[in-house]
């Protein structure tokens, strides 16, 4: 996982050019906006803002994994 602006750790996996998942851990408890190249599995903590932009509501120390369900096929 890599540290990014806003006190988050981010990791991801790609296979054959397709993103399988993105994992984000909050170190400070702030909301996080991400741009994804897939529509993630539904979650109460993920809000679609449009244009492939999603807002994540995650607490300090919490980790969320955004799964690309299309990559499982």
C-alpha angles and dihedrals in degrees: 000000000000130000114240136181114295097038100285133136113216132191134166144177129220126187124187090349094307124112108237098185146338119217121200129184121191116221095181107028099249127140115260132211120206136179112222132189089216139045106254126225110276117270136165088233095057123076121187110225097179134257092062090300119133131184118215124205104204129157128229110289093011122128127204129191118207108206125204100219090188090065090061092066 
